[in-house]
Amino acid sequence: MNTQPNVFTDVFSEAKLGPVTLRNRIIKAATFEASTPNALVTQDLINYHRLPAAGGVGMTTVAYCAVAPGGRTDGWQIWMRPEAVPGLTKLTETIHAEGAAISAQIGHAGPVANSRTNKAPALAPVRFFNPLSMRFAKKATIDDIRDVTEAHANAARLAIDSGFDAVEVHLGHNYLASSFLSPLINRRTDEFGGSLENRAKVARGVVRAVRDAVDKHGDRKIAVIAKLNMSDGVRGGIPIDESLQTAKWLEEDGGLDAIELTAGSSLVNPMYLFRGGAPVKEFAANFKPPISWGIRMSGNKFFREYPYHEAYLMRDAEKFRAELTMPIILLGGITNRETMDRAMAAGFEFVAMGRALLAEPDLLNRIQAEESKGSVKSLCTHCNMCMPTIYSHTHCVVTGAPDTLVK
């Protein structure tokens, strides 16, 4: 249990994240960029991350770097392979030139993967139908689990070769590791099903493999982070008490330098993470019939609307803060200095921002420049109209950023 008293820390102060020093405690969260049409880095992707780096973040996170071609949510996303290294190296060098660090989110989408556009089988704890791809994910065999675990280690090695400062292992949102953790999805009866200890084997295994790969890969060390669901927001899904136990095991395993807490299921309840507006019609417009018809008719059941308020995941995250000693990254509804200060005062070492930095990549510079004038308000309205743009080119529909800021 964390018995140390909370000490107020300046969010703009330097901070150690494992072996890496960040210029401040603010991280740009991983958000789909829709900037890699050939599953490789483009200048558009570089611009997407350069802007918040120039805007003052301590670290920006590239999403989504799948560990295998079948682990992508869609076929145009990057997957970690030697062919991707030159572009990734150019990307990391650009971010470093702006004074920021950069992390690669690595993982396997599992039942969320689109096997149709990936042209590769999707994996799940049990045979699973994905209504968006209109195809079944296959039940992962023991060999599949071993292959995915080694693929995470390989992705970490490639991230080091590409100049990344950290990797964020994706254990959330009912992607593969998270789907094994879910009692709703994981109905296996073998060594990877049943008890939480069994269901947590995939998550613990991939983190351990990544840590081993990082520790053994030459002199250059990078930070290892995990993104873990506190709750799926779904009846029968991952509950907080089980997630907390998983987090304790991950801490005891010693593979992580920090953990980022998240929530929601990409399969059943994605808006549980985002809060605010639920743009059902705009989502439907990205699909062809009959999927678009289904989204329009029943989309409100899938894209459930939750009211937005600042730091909306903090109450649940504080339960983890009370029980863990490792650094925690607080995510969810962080748009201004007051909320950042609340997070620091509550004992969280880092905060992660997503939509607010999409709407206004230089928000942090503005906060620092105008601090003496009073509270700086984000331009983000939490309408979530940016979310449907991940199928074309991710941007804020309110401000037009980042396109309006690229010279």
ChimeraX attribute file (.defattr): number of C-alpha atoms within 10 A of each C-alpha:
attribute: neighborCount
match mode: 1-to-1
recipient: residues
	/A:1	10
	/A:2	13
	/A:3	10
	/A:4	9
	/A:5	9
	/A:6	12
	/A:7	12
	/A:8	15
	/A:9	20
	/A:10	15
	/A:11	21
	/A:12	18
	/A:13	12
	/A:14	13
	/A:15	19
	/A:16	15
	/A:17	20
	/A:18	17
	/A:19	14
	/A:20	15
	/A:21	17
	/A:22	22
	/A:23	19
	/A:24	20
	/A:25	26
	/A:26	25
	/A:27	27
	/A:28	27
	/A:29	23
	/A:30	18
	/A:31	18
	/A:32	16
	/A:33	22
	/A:34	21
	/A:35	24
	/A:36	17
	/A:37	13
	/A:38	11
	/A:39	21
	/A:40	21
	/A:41	21
	/A:42	17
	/A:43	12
	/A:44	17
	/A:45	18
	/A:46	20
	/A:47	20
	/A:48	23
	/A:49	25
	/A:50	22
	/A:51	23
	/A:52	27
	/A:53	27
	/A:54	19
	/A:55	19
	/A:56	26
	/A:57	30
	/A:58	25
	/A:59	28
	/A:60	28
	/A:61	22
	/A:62	28
	/A:63	20
	/A:64	25
	/A:65	27
	/A:66	26
	/A:67	26
	/A:68	23
	/A:69	25
	/A:70	24
	/A:71	32
	/A:72	29
	/A:73	23
	/A:74	22
	/A:75	22
	/A:76	17
	/A:77	25
	/A:78	26
	/A:79	24
	/A:80	28
	/A:81	18
	/A:82	11
	/A:83	11
	/A:84	17
	/A:85	19
	/A:86	13
	/A:87	17
	/A:88	26
	/A:89	18
	/A:90	16
	/A:91	24
	/A:92	25
	/A:93	18
	/A:94	18
	/A:95	24
	/A:96	18
	/A:97	12
	/A:98	16
	/A:99	15
	/A:100	26
	/A:101	25
	/A:102	27
	/A:103	26
	/A:104	29
	/A:105	26
	/A:106	30
	/A:107	32
	/A:108	31
	/A:109	31
	/A:110	30
	/A:111	31
	/A:112	29
	/A:113	28
	/A:114	27
	/A:115	27
	/A:116	17
	/A:117	14
	/A:118	20
	/A:119	12
	/A:120	16
	/A:121	18
	/A:122	30
	/A:123	29
	/A:124	27
	/A:125	27
	/A:126	20
	/A:127	17
	/A:128	18
	/A:129	15
	/A:130	17
	/A:131	13
	/A:132	16
	/A:133	18
	/A:134	12
	/A:135	15
	/A:136	20
	/A:137	23
	/A:138	17
	/A:139	17
	/A:140	18
	/A:141	13
	/A:142	12
	/A:143	9
	/A:144	12
	/A:145	21
	/A:146	14
	/A:147	13
	/A:148	25
	/A:149	23
	/A:150	18
	/A:151	23
	/A:152	27
	/A:153	23
	/A:154	19
	/A:155	26
	/A:156	31
	/A:157	21
	/A:158	19
	/A:159	28
	/A:160	22
	/A:161	16
	/A:162	21
	/A:163	21
	/A:164	27
	/A:165	26
	/A:166	28
	/A:167	27
	/A:168	27
	/A:169	27
	/A:170	28
	/A:171	29
	/A:172	28
	/A:173	29
	/A:174	30
	/A:175	26
	/A:176	29
	/A:177	30
	/A:178	29
	/A:179	31
	/A:180	30
	/A:181	34
	/A:182	26
	/A:183	19
	/A:184	13
	/A:185	20
	/A:186	20
	/A:187	16
	/A:188	16
	/A:189	10
	/A:190	10
	/A:191	12
	/A:192	21
	/A:193	21
	/A:194	16
	/A:195	12
	/A:196	17
	/A:197	16
	/A:198	16
	/A:199	26
	/A:200	25
	/A:201	19
	/A:202	22
	/A:203	24
	/A:204	21
	/A:205	21
	/A:206	25
	/A:207	27
	/A:208	20
	/A:209	19
	/A:210	28
	/A:211	23
	/A:212	14
	/A:213	19
	/A:214	25
	/A:215	15
	/A:216	12
	/A:217	16
	/A:218	10
	/A:219	8
	/A:220	13
	/A:221	17
	/A:222	24
	/A:223	22
	/A:224	25
	/A:225	28
	/A:226	26
	/A:227	22
	/A:228	24
	/A:229	28
	/A:230	27
	/A:231	26
	/A:232	28
	/A:233	20
	/A:234	14
	/A:235	9
	/A:236	11
	/A:237	20
	/A:238	27
	/A:239	18
	/A:240	19
	/A:241	13
	/A:242	18
	/A:243	22
	/A:244	21
	/A:245	16
	/A:246	23
	/A:247	24
	/A:248	17
	/A:249	14
	/A:250	21
	/A:251	18
	/A:252	12
	/A:253	13
	/A:254	12
	/A:255	23
	/A:256	22
	/A:257	21
	/A:258	22
	/A:259	23
	/A:260	25
	/A:261	26
	/A:262	24
	/A:263	27
	/A:264	23
	/A:265	24
	/A:266	19
	/A:267	17
	/A:268	18
	/A:269	19
	/A:270	21
	/A:271	21
	/A:272	23
	/A:273	23
	/A:274	25
	/A:275	20
	/A:276	20
	/A:277	18
	/A:278	24
	/A:279	19
	/A:280	21
	/A:281	16
	/A:282	17
	/A:283	20
	/A:284	19
	/A:285	15
	/A:286	14
	/A:287	15
	/A:288	9
	/A:289	10
	/A:290	8
	/A:291	17
	/A:292	19
	/A:293	15
	/A:294	13
	/A:295	22
	/A:296	15
	/A:297	13
	/A:298	11
	/A:299	18
	/A:300	14
	/A:301	12
	/A:302	16
	/A:303	19
	/A:304	18
	/A:305	18
	/A:306	14
	/A:307	11
	/A:308	16
	/A:309	13
	/A:310	14
	/A:311	18
	/A:312	17
	/A:313	21
	/A:314	21
	/A:315	9
	/A:316	15
	/A:317	23
	/A:318	17
	/A:319	14
	/A:320	24
	/A:321	22
	/A:322	14
	/A:323	15
	/A:324	19
	/A:325	15
	/A:326	21
	/A:327	20
	/A:328	23
	/A:329	25
	/A:330	29
	/A:331	25
	/A:332	24
	/A:333	25
	/A:334	25
	/A:335	23
	/A:336	18
	/A:337	20
	/A:338	13
	/A:339	15
	/A:340	26
	/A:341	17
	/A:342	16
	/A:343	24
	/A:344	21
	/A:345	17
	/A:346	19
	/A:347	22
	/A:348	26
	/A:349	24
	/A:350	25
	/A:351	24
	/A:352	25
	/A:353	22
	/A:354	21
	/A:355	27
	/A:356	23
	/A:357	25
	/A:358	28
	/A:359	23
	/A:360	22
	/A:361	26
	/A:362	19
	/A:363	23
	/A:364	25
	/A:365	15
	/A:366	16
	/A:367	19
	/A:368	13
	/A:369	11
	/A:370	12
	/A:371	12
	/A:372	9
	/A:373	8
	/A:374	9
	/A:375	12
	/A:376	19
	/A:377	13
	/A:378	19
	/A:379	16
	/A:380	18
	/A:381	14
	/A:382	19
	/A:383	18
	/A:384	20
	/A:385	19
	/A:386	20
	/A:387	20
	/A:388	20
	/A:389	19
	/A:390	16
	/A:391	15
	/A:392	12
	/A:393	16
	/A:394	22
	/A:395	24
	/A:396	24
	/A:397	17
	/A:398	14
	/A:399	15
	/A:400	15
	/A:401	19
	/A:402	22
	/A:403	15
	/A:404	10
	/A:405	14
	/A:406	11
	/A:407	5
